C-alpha cells in the first residue's frame, strides 16, 4: 500500500510517500525499511534539459540519523 501527496511550486515539486510495504529498497543500497518509513522527494528543473531529484528517507525503526 502506498500513499503519496505532491505539491508543485513553479519549477519544483515535493512528493511525500508516507505508507509503503516494508521490505528492501535495494536500488539505493539502503536495505530494508519498516512500515514507518517516510520518503520525501524533491524534484526541480534546474535548466531546460536538466532535472534535479533529491530523496530523503526517514525511518525511526531501520535508519539512524548521522
ABEGO torsion letter per residue (X at the ends): XBBBBBBBBEABBBBBBABBBBEBBAAAGAEBBBAABBBBBBBBBABAABBBBBBBBBBAAABBBX
